[in-house]
Structures are given as C-alpha cells and as structure tokens.
Amino acid sequence: QVQLVESGGGLVQAGGSLRLSCAASGSTFSRNVMGWYRQAPGNQRESVAVIGRDGTTLYADSVKGRFTISRDNALNTVYLQMNSLKPEDTAVYYCKALVGQSSYWGRGTQVTVSS
C-alpha cells in the first residue's frame, strides 16, 4: 500500500515562499511519476506540477516561473518550492503518486496566502 504524507503548508503573506514536502512509502519511489495538485474551496482539483521518473517536469501555466517541483529518490520525497506566492494560490495542496496504472493521494496540506 502506497502512503503519501504532505507537510510544509501554512500561512504566508503575498510575495512570500513555502516549500512543501511529500514523503512516500510502500513502493519503489524512483519508478513513480509524482505530482502536486491543489483544490480551492468551490473549485475542482487541478494539476500544479508533475515530475517524471527521469526528472522531466510539467507545470500549470499559472505557476510557471514561480514554483519548482523536484524529487529526491534517496529520501523517497518530492518537493514543491513555491515562490512569489499570490492570494489565488490559496488551496489545499495534495501529493499524488502514479504507480503503474494506479494513483495514490495524500491527505493534503493547507496553504493560505494573505494579501
């Protein structure tokens, strides 16, 4: 069973930075495609950033140039560095692992950006 635990959320002022972490267990981490998603109240969950097994990255247009996804296979952890945060980045951020044909989700971490 794959388990994902997010951490690093919190309250930050606009223009500030946060780094989210997602620790994974229960699978061969290096083989997983990992991603960060977010869901704001009243909105659907949306993709923020994805990182492939080879380190290839893909970002939502809304976060390009501000967010950076990375992974440390030795620590079974994926990160999301978020800079120049905006109030519209406020959401619950979820980590997702794609393991073969199966998807697994963490419970999420709240990010709140005040104006």
DOPAVO-441915 format. One record per residue: residue number from 0; z, y, x of N, C-alpha, C in turn; residue in one letter. Coordinates in steps of 0.2 Angstrom, whole numbers, m for minus. Each point is the difference from the previous one (the first is absolute). Layout:
N
@num: NUM&n_c3: Z&n_c2: Y&n_c1: X&ca_c3: Z&ca_c2: Y&ca_c1: X&c_c3: Z&c_c2: Y&c_c1: X&residu: A
...
END
This chain:
115
@num: 0&n_c3: 0&n_c2: m6&n_c1: 4&ca_c3: 0&ca_c2: 6&ca_c1: m4&c_c3: 0&c_c2: 6&c_c1: 4&residu: Q
@num: 1&n_c3: m5&n_c2: 5&n_c1: m1&ca_c3: 0&ca_c2: 6&ca_c1: 4&c_c3: 5&c_c2: 5&c_c1: m3&residu: V
@num: 2&n_c3: 3&n_c2: 3&n_c1: 5&ca_c3: 5&ca_c2: 5&ca_c1: m3&c_c3: m2&c_c2: 7&c_c1: 4&residu: Q
@num: 3&n_c3: 0&n_c2: 5&n_c1: m3&ca_c3: m1&ca_c2: 7&ca_c1: 3&c_c3: 5&c_c2: 4&c_c1: m2&residu: L
@num: 4&n_c3: 3&n_c2: 4&n_c1: 5&ca_c3: 6&ca_c2: 5&ca_c1: m1&c_c3: m2&c_c2: 6&c_c1: 3&residu: V
@num: 5&n_c3: m1&n_c2: 5&n_c1: m5&ca_c3: m2&ca_c2: 7&ca_c1: 2&c_c3: 7&c_c2: 4&c_c1: 2&residu: E
@num: 6&n_c3: m1&n_c2: 5&n_c1: 4&ca_c3: 5&ca_c2: 4&ca_c1: 2&c_c3: m3&c_c2: 7&c_c1: 2&residu: S
@num: 7&n_c3: 4&n_c2: 5&n_c1: 1&ca_c3: m2&ca_c2: 7&ca_c1: 3&c_c3: m1&c_c2: 5&c_c1: m5&residu: G
@num: 8&n_c3: 0&n_c2: m1&n_c1: m7&ca_c3: m1&ca_c2: 5&ca_c1: m5&c_c3: 6&c_c2: 5&c_c1: 0&residu: G
@num: 9&n_c3: m1&n_c2: 5&n_c1: m4&ca_c3: 5&ca_c2: 5&ca_c1: 0&c_c3: m3&c_c2: 7&c_c1: m3&residu: G
@num: 10&n_c3: 4&n_c2: 5&n_c1: 0&ca_c3: m2&ca_c2: 6&ca_c1: m2&c_c3: m1&c_c2: 5&c_c1: 6&residu: L
@num: 11&n_c3: m6&n_c2: 3&n_c1: 0&ca_c3: m2&ca_c2: 4&ca_c1: 5&c_c3: m4&c_c2: 7&c_c1: m3&residu: V
@num: 12&n_c3: 1&n_c2: 5&n_c1: 4&ca_c3: m4&ca_c2: 6&ca_c1: m2&c_c3: m7&c_c2: 0&c_c1: 1&residu: Q
@num: 13&n_c3: m4&n_c2: 3&n_c1: m4&ca_c3: m7&ca_c2: 1&ca_c1: 1&c_c3: m2&c_c2: 2&c_c1: 8&residu: A
@num: 14&n_c3: m4&n_c2: m4&n_c1: 3&ca_c3: m2&ca_c2: 2&ca_c1: 7&c_c3: 4&c_c2: m5&c_c1: 4&residu: G
@num: 15&n_c3: 5&n_c2: m4&n_c1: m2&ca_c3: 3&ca_c2: m4&ca_c1: 4&c_c3: m3&c_c2: m7&c_c1: 1&residu: G
@num: 16&n_c3: 4&n_c2: m4&n_c1: 4&ca_c3: m3&ca_c2: m7&ca_c1: 1&c_c3: 5&c_c2: m5&c_c1: m1&residu: S
@num: 17&n_c3: m2&n_c2: m6&n_c1: m2&ca_c3: 4&ca_c2: m6&ca_c1: m1&c_c3: m4&c_c2: m6&c_c1: 3&residu: L
@num: 18&n_c3: 3&n_c2: m5&n_c1: 2&ca_c3: m3&ca_c2: m6&ca_c1: 3&c_c3: 3&c_c2: m6&c_c1: m5&residu: R
@num: 19&n_c3: m4&n_c2: m3&n_c1: m3&ca_c3: 2&ca_c2: m6&ca_c1: m4&c_c3: m2&c_c2: m6&c_c1: 4&residu: L
@num: 20&n_c3: 5&n_c2: m5&n_c1: m1&ca_c3: m1&ca_c2: m7&ca_c1: 4&c_c3: 0&c_c2: m5&c_c1: m6&residu: S
@num: 21&n_c3: m3&n_c2: m6&n_c1: 2&ca_c3: m1&ca_c2: m5&ca_c1: m5&c_c3: 1&c_c2: m7&c_c1: 5&residu: C
@num: 22&n_c3: 6&n_c2: m3&n_c1: m1&ca_c3: 1&ca_c2: m6&ca_c1: 4&c_c3: m2&c_c2: m6&c_c1: m4&residu: A
@num: 23&n_c3: m4&n_c2: m4&n_c1: 3&ca_c3: m3&ca_c2: m6&ca_c1: m4&c_c3: 3&c_c2: m7&c_c1: 3&residu: A
@num: 24&n_c3: 1&n_c2: m5&n_c1: m4&ca_c3: 2&ca_c2: m6&ca_c1: 2&c_c3: m3&c_c2: m5&c_c1: m4&residu: S
@num: 25&n_c3: 0&n_c2: m7&n_c1: 2&ca_c3: m3&ca_c2: m5&ca_c1: m4&c_c3: m7&c_c2: m2&c_c1: 1&residu: G
@num: 26&n_c3: m3&n_c2: 4&n_c1: 5&ca_c3: m7&ca_c2: m2&ca_c1: 1&c_c3: m2&c_c2: 2&c_c1: 7&residu: S
@num: 27&n_c3: m6&n_c2: m2&n_c1: 2&ca_c3: m2&ca_c2: 2&ca_c1: 7&c_c3: m3&c_c2: 7&c_c1: m1&residu: T
@num: 28&n_c3: 4&n_c2: 5&n_c1: 2&ca_c3: m1&ca_c2: 7&ca_c1: m1&c_c3: m7&c_c2: 2&c_c1: 2&residu: F
@num: 29&n_c3: m1&n_c2: m2&n_c1: 6&ca_c3: m6&ca_c2: 3&ca_c1: 4&c_c3: m7&c_c2: m2&c_c1: m4&residu: S
@num: 30&n_c3: 1&n_c2: m5&n_c1: m5&ca_c3: m6&ca_c2: m2&ca_c1: m4&c_c3: m1&c_c2: 4&c_c1: m6&residu: R
@num: 31&n_c3: 5&n_c2: 4&n_c1: m2&ca_c3: 0&ca_c2: 3&ca_c1: m6&c_c3: m3&c_c2: 7&c_c1: 0&residu: N
@num: 32&n_c3: m4&n_c2: 2&n_c1: m5&ca_c3: m2&ca_c2: 6&ca_c1: m1&c_c3: 6&c_c2: 4&c_c1: m4&residu: V
@num: 33&n_c3: 2&n_c2: 6&n_c1: 3&ca_c3: 6&ca_c2: 3&ca_c1: m3&c_c3: m2&c_c2: 7&c_c1: m3&residu: M
@num: 34&n_c3: 3&n_c2: 2&n_c1: m5&ca_c3: m1&ca_c2: 7&ca_c1: m2&c_c3: 6&c_c2: 3&c_c1: m3&residu: G
@num: 35&n_c3: m1&n_c2: 7&n_c1: m1&ca_c3: 5&ca_c2: 4&ca_c1: m3&c_c3: m3&c_c2: 3&c_c1: m7&residu: W
@num: 36&n_c3: 3&n_c2: m1&n_c1: m5&ca_c3: m2&ca_c2: 3&ca_c1: m7&c_c3: 6&c_c2: 4&c_c1: m2&residu: Y
@num: 37&n_c3: m2&n_c2: 5&n_c1: m5&ca_c3: 5&ca_c2: 4&ca_c1: m3&c_c3: m1&c_c2: 1&c_c1: m8&residu: R
@num: 38&n_c3: 5&n_c2: 1&n_c1: m3&ca_c3: 0&ca_c2: 1&ca_c1: m7&c_c3: 4&c_c2: 6&c_c1: m2&residu: Q
@num: 39&n_c3: m3&n_c2: 5&n_c1: m3&ca_c3: 4&ca_c2: 6&ca_c1: m3&c_c3: 1&c_c2: m1&c_c1: m7&residu: A
@num: 40&n_c3: 6&n_c2: 3&n_c1: m3&ca_c3: 1&ca_c2: m1&ca_c1: m7&c_c3: m6&c_c2: 2&c_c1: m4&residu: P
@num: 41&n_c3: m2&n_c2: m5&n_c1: m5&ca_c3: m5&ca_c2: 1&ca_c1: m4&c_c3: m7&c_c2: m1&c_c1: 3&residu: G
@num: 42&n_c3: 0&n_c2: m2&n_c1: 6&ca_c3: m7&ca_c2: m2&ca_c1: 3&c_c3: 0&c_c2: m7&c_c1: 2&residu: N
@num: 43&n_c3: m6&n_c2: m2&n_c1: 1&ca_c3: m1&ca_c2: m7&ca_c1: 2&c_c3: 1&c_c2: m1&c_c1: 8&residu: Q
@num: 44&n_c3: 2&n_c2: m6&n_c1: 2&ca_c3: 1&ca_c2: m1&ca_c1: 7&c_c3: m7&c_c2: 1&c_c1: 4&residu: R
@num: 45&n_c3: 0&n_c2: 4&n_c1: 5&ca_c3: m6&ca_c2: 1&ca_c1: 4&c_c3: 1&c_c2: m2&c_c1: 7&residu: E
@num: 46&n_c3: m6&n_c2: m2&n_c1: 3&ca_c3: 0&ca_c2: m2&ca_c1: 7&c_c3: 1&c_c2: 7&c_c1: 5&residu: S
@num: 47&n_c3: 4&n_c2: m1&n_c1: 5&ca_c3: 1&ca_c2: 6&ca_c1: 4&c_c3: m3&c_c2: m2&c_c1: 7&residu: V
@num: 48&n_c3: 1&n_c2: m5&n_c1: 3&ca_c3: m2&ca_c2: m2&ca_c1: 6&c_c3: 0&c_c2: m8&c_c1: 1&residu: A
@num: 49&n_c3: m5&n_c2: m2&n_c1: 4&ca_c3: 0&ca_c2: m8&ca_c1: 1&c_c3: m2&c_c2: m1&c_c1: 7&residu: V
@num: 50&n_c3: 3&n_c2: m5&n_c1: 3&ca_c3: m2&ca_c2: m2&ca_c1: 7&c_c3: m1&c_c2: m7&c_c1: 0&residu: I
@num: 51&n_c3: m6&n_c2: m2&n_c1: 3&ca_c3: m2&ca_c2: m7&ca_c1: 1&c_c3: 3&c_c2: m3&c_c1: 6&residu: G
@num: 52&n_c3: m2&n_c2: m7&n_c1: 0&ca_c3: 3&ca_c2: m4&ca_c1: 5&c_c3: m2&c_c2: 3&c_c1: 7&residu: R
@num: 53&n_c3: m6&n_c2: 3&n_c1: 1&ca_c3: m2&ca_c2: 2&ca_c1: 6&c_c3: 2&c_c2: 8&c_c1: 1&residu: D
@num: 54&n_c3: 4&n_c2: 2&n_c1: m4&ca_c3: 2&ca_c2: 7&ca_c1: 1&c_c3: m4&c_c2: 5&c_c1: m4&residu: G
@num: 55&n_c3: m6&n_c2: m2&n_c1: m3&ca_c3: m4&ca_c2: 5&ca_c1: m3&c_c3: 4&c_c2: 3&c_c1: m6&residu: T
@num: 56&n_c3: m1&n_c2: 7&n_c1: m1&ca_c3: 4&ca_c2: 3&ca_c1: m5&c_c3: m5&c_c2: 3&c_c1: m5&residu: T
@num: 57&n_c3: 3&n_c2: 1&n_c1: m6&ca_c3: m4&ca_c2: 4&ca_c1: m6&c_c3: 5&c_c2: 4&c_c1: m3&residu: L
@num: 58&n_c3: m2&n_c2: 6&n_c1: m2&ca_c3: 5&ca_c2: 5&ca_c1: m3&c_c3: m3&c_c2: 3&c_c1: m6&residu: Y
@num: 59&n_c3: 5&n_c2: 1&n_c1: m5&ca_c3: m2&ca_c2: 4&ca_c1: m6&c_c3: m2&c_c2: 7&c_c1: 3&residu: A
@num: 60&n_c3: m5&n_c2: 3&n_c1: m4&ca_c3: m2&ca_c2: 7&ca_c1: 2&c_c3: 5&c_c2: 5&c_c1: 0&residu: D
@num: 61&n_c3: 5&n_c2: m1&n_c1: m5&ca_c3: 5&ca_c2: 5&ca_c1: 0&c_c3: 5&c_c2: 0&c_c1: 5&residu: S
@num: 62&n_c3: 0&n_c2: m5&n_c1: 5&ca_c3: 5&ca_c2: m1&ca_c1: 5&c_c3: m3&c_c2: 0&c_c1: 7&residu: V
@num: 63&n_c3: m7&n_c2: 0&n_c1: 0&ca_c3: m3&ca_c2: 0&ca_c1: 7&c_c3: 2&c_c2: 6&c_c1: 4&residu: K
@num: 64&n_c3: 1&n_c2: m1&n_c1: 6&ca_c3: 2&ca_c2: 5&ca_c1: 5&c_c3: 7&c_c2: 2&c_c1: 0&residu: G
@num: 65&n_c3: 4&n_c2: m3&n_c1: m5&ca_c3: 7&ca_c2: 2&ca_c1: m1&c_c3: 4&c_c2: m7&c_c1: 1&residu: R
@num: 66&n_c3: m2&n_c2: m5&n_c1: m2&ca_c3: 4&ca_c2: m7&ca_c1: 0&c_c3: m4&c_c2: m4&c_c1: 5&residu: F
@num: 67&n_c3: 4&n_c2: m4&n_c1: 3&ca_c3: m2&ca_c2: m5&ca_c1: 5&c_c3: 3&c_c2: m7&c_c1: m1&residu: T
@num: 68&n_c3: m4&n_c2: m5&n_c1: m1&ca_c3: 3&ca_c2: m7&ca_c1: m1&c_c3: 0&c_c2: m4&c_c1: 6&residu: I
@num: 69&n_c3: 5&n_c2: m4&n_c1: 2&ca_c3: m1&ca_c2: m3&ca_c1: 6&c_c3: 4&c_c2: m7&c_c1: m1&residu: S
@num: 70&n_c3: 0&n_c2: m5&n_c1: 5&ca_c3: 3&ca_c2: m6&ca_c1: m1&c_c3: 3&c_c2: m2&c_c1: 7&residu: R
@num: 71&n_c3: 5&n_c2: m4&n_c1: 0&ca_c3: 3&ca_c2: m3&ca_c1: 6&c_c3: 1&c_c2: m7&c_c1: m2&residu: D
@num: 72&n_c3: m5&n_c2: m4&n_c1: 3&ca_c3: 0&ca_c2: m7&ca_c1: m2&c_c3: 6&c_c2: m4&c_c1: 3&residu: N
@num: 73&n_c3: 2&n_c2: 3&n_c1: 6&ca_c3: 6&ca_c2: m3&ca_c1: 3&c_c3: 7&c_c2: 1&c_c1: m4&residu: A
@num: 74&n_c3: 0&n_c2: 5&n_c1: m4&ca_c3: 6&ca_c2: 1&ca_c1: m4&c_c3: m2&c_c2: m1&c_c1: m8&residu: L
@num: 75&n_c3: m6&n_c2: m3&n_c1: m1&ca_c3: m1&ca_c2: m1&ca_c1: m7&c_c3: 1&c_c2: 6&c_c1: m5&residu: N
@num: 76&n_c3: m2&n_c2: 6&n_c1: 3&ca_c3: 1&ca_c2: 6&ca_c1: m4&c_c3: m6&c_c2: 4&c_c1: 0&residu: T
@num: 77&n_c3: m1&n_c2: 3&n_c1: m6&ca_c3: m6&ca_c2: 5&ca_c1: m1&c_c3: 4&c_c2: 7&c_c1: m1&residu: V
@num: 78&n_c3: m3&n_c2: 5&n_c1: 2&ca_c3: 3&ca_c2: 7&ca_c1: 0&c_c3: m5&c_c2: 5&c_c1: m4&residu: Y
@num: 79&n_c3: 3&n_c2: 5&n_c1: m3&ca_c3: m5&ca_c2: 5&ca_c1: m3&c_c3: 4&c_c2: 7&c_c1: 3&residu: L
@num: 80&n_c3: m4&n_c2: 3&n_c1: 4&ca_c3: 3&ca_c2: 7&ca_c1: 3&c_c3: m3&c_c2: 5&c_c1: m5&residu: Q
@num: 81&n_c3: 4&n_c2: 4&n_c1: m3&ca_c3: m3&ca_c2: 5&ca_c1: m5&c_c3: 2&c_c2: 7&c_c1: 3&residu: M
@num: 82&n_c3: m5&n_c2: 4&n_c1: 1&ca_c3: 1&ca_c2: 6&ca_c1: 3&c_c3: m2&c_c2: 5&c_c1: m5&residu: N
@num: 83&n_c3: 2&n_c2: 7&n_c1: 0&ca_c3: m3&ca_c2: 5&ca_c1: m4&c_c3: 1&c_c2: m2&c_c1: m7&residu: S
@num: 84&n_c3: 5&n_c2: m2&n_c1: m2&ca_c3: 1&ca_c2: m3&ca_c1: m7&c_c3: 0&c_c2: 6&c_c1: m5&residu: L
@num: 85&n_c3: m3&n_c2: m2&n_c1: m6&ca_c3: m1&ca_c2: 4&ca_c1: m5&c_c3: 4&c_c2: m2&c_c1: m7&residu: K
@num: 86&n_c3: 2&n_c2: 4&n_c1: m4&ca_c3: 3&ca_c2: m2&ca_c1: m6&c_c3: m3&c_c2: m5&c_c1: m4&residu: P
@num: 87&n_c3: m7&n_c2: 0&n_c1: 0&ca_c3: m4&ca_c2: m5&ca_c1: m3&c_c3: 0&c_c2: m7&c_c1: 3&residu: E
@num: 88&n_c3: 3&n_c2: m1&n_c1: 6&ca_c3: 2&ca_c2: m6&ca_c1: 3&c_c3: 6&c_c2: m4&c_c1: m3&residu: D
@num: 89&n_c3: 3&n_c2: 4&n_c1: m4&ca_c3: 6&ca_c2: m3&ca_c1: m3&c_c3: m1&c_c2: m6&c_c1: m4&residu: T
@num: 90&n_c3: 3&n_c2: m6&n_c1: 2&ca_c3: m2&ca_c2: m6&ca_c1: m4&c_c3: 5&c_c2: m6&c_c1: 3&residu: A
@num: 91&n_c3: 0&n_c2: m5&n_c1: m3&ca_c3: 2&ca_c2: m6&ca_c1: 3&c_c3: m5&c_c2: m4&c_c1: 4&residu: V
@num: 92&n_c3: 2&n_c2: m1&n_c1: 6&ca_c3: m5&ca_c2: m3&ca_c1: 5&c_c3: 1&c_c2: m7&c_c1: 1&residu: Y
@num: 93&n_c3: m5&n_c2: m4&n_c1: m1&ca_c3: 1&ca_c2: m8&ca_c1: 0&c_c3: m5&c_c2: m2&c_c1: 6&residu: Y
@num: 94&n_c3: 3&n_c2: m6&n_c1: 3&ca_c3: m3&ca_c2: m3&ca_c1: 5&c_c3: m3&c_c2: m6&c_c1: m3&residu: C
@num: 95&n_c3: m6&n_c2: m2&n_c1: 2&ca_c3: m4&ca_c2: m6&ca_c1: m3&c_c3: m3&c_c2: m4&c_c1: 6&residu: K
@num: 96&n_c3: 1&n_c2: m7&n_c1: m1&ca_c3: m3&ca_c2: m4&ca_c1: 5&c_c3: m5&c_c2: m5&c_c1: m3&residu: A
@num: 97&n_c3: m6&n_c2: 0&n_c1: 3&ca_c3: m5&ca_c2: m5&ca_c1: m3&c_c3: 0&c_c2: m6&c_c1: 5&residu: L
@num: 98&n_c3: 2&n_c2: m5&n_c1: m3&ca_c3: 1&ca_c2: m7&ca_c1: 4&c_c3: m5&c_c2: m5&c_c1: m3&residu: V
@num: 99&n_c3: m6&n_c2: m1&n_c1: 3&ca_c3: m5&ca_c2: m4&ca_c1: m3&c_c3: m2&c_c2: 3&c_c1: m6&residu: G
@num: 100&n_c3: 0&n_c2: m3&n_c1: m6&ca_c3: m2&ca_c2: 2&ca_c1: m6&c_c3: 6&c_c2: 3&c_c1: m4&residu: Q
@num: 101&n_c3: 6&n_c2: 0&n_c1: 3&ca_c3: 6&ca_c2: 2&ca_c1: m4&c_c3: 2&c_c2: 7&c_c1: 2&residu: S
@num: 102&n_c3: 3&n_c2: 4&n_c1: m4&ca_c3: 3&ca_c2: 7&ca_c1: 1&c_c3: 7&c_c2: 0&c_c1: m1&residu: S
@num: 103&n_c3: 4&n_c2: 3&n_c1: 4&ca_c3: 7&ca_c2: 1&ca_c1: 0&c_c3: 2&c_c2: 7&c_c1: 0&residu: Y
@num: 104&n_c3: 5&n_c2: 2&n_c1: m4&ca_c3: 2&ca_c2: 7&ca_c1: 0&c_c3: 8&c_c2: 0&c_c1: 2&residu: W
@num: 105&n_c3: 1&n_c2: 6&n_c1: 3&ca_c3: 7&ca_c2: 2&ca_c1: 1&c_c3: 3&c_c2: 3&c_c1: m6&residu: G
@num: 106&n_c3: 6&n_c2: 2&n_c1: 0&ca_c3: 3&ca_c2: 3&ca_c1: m6&c_c3: m1&c_c2: 8&c_c1: 0&residu: R
@num: 107&n_c3: m2&n_c2: 3&n_c1: 5&ca_c3: m2&ca_c2: 7&ca_c1: 1&c_c3: 6&c_c2: 4&c_c1: 2&residu: G
@num: 108&n_c3: m2&n_c2: 6&n_c1: 3&ca_c3: 5&ca_c2: 5&ca_c1: 2&c_c3: m2&c_c2: 7&c_c1: m2&residu: T
@num: 109&n_c3: 4&n_c2: 3&n_c1: m3&ca_c3: m1&ca_c2: 7&ca_c1: m3&c_c3: m1&c_c2: 5&c_c1: 6&residu: Q
@num: 110&n_c3: m6&n_c2: 4&n_c1: m1&ca_c3: m1&ca_c2: 6&ca_c1: 4&c_c3: 0&c_c2: 6&c_c1: m5&residu: V
@num: 111&n_c3: 4&n_c2: 5&n_c1: 2&ca_c3: 0&ca_c2: 6&ca_c1: m4&c_c3: m1&c_c2: 6&c_c1: 4&residu: T
@num: 112&n_c3: m5&n_c2: 4&n_c1: m1&ca_c3: m2&ca_c2: 6&ca_c1: 4&c_c3: 1&c_c2: 6&c_c1: m5&residu: V
@num: 113&n_c3: 5&n_c2: 4&n_c1: 3&ca_c3: 1&ca_c2: 6&ca_c1: m4&c_c3: m4&c_c2: 6&c_c1: 2&residu: S
@num: 114&n_c3: m1&n_c2: 4&n_c1: m4&ca_c3: m4&ca_c2: 6&ca_c1: 1&c_c3: 4&c_c2: 6&c_c1: 3&residu: S
END
